[in-house]
């Protein structure tokens, strides 16, 4: 996935998300999480909520 943050000129990839737009920011997060395997997502969840 690509976004409109600072990028090099040689990058020819399309911008998929405008990170300054709140709705697109959340959509990027949803796409990122949906691309995780189940075990990886569970491990990340446990790391985030663990104290």
BELSULBEL-V291387 format. One record per helix or strand of 2 or more residues. SS is the DSSP state (@ for helix, = for strand). FROM is the first residue (numbers start at 1). TO is the last residue. If there is no record, write none. Layout:
# BELSULBEL-V291387
SS/FROM/TO
SS/FROM/TO
This chain:
# BELSULBEL-V291387
@/22/34
@/38/49
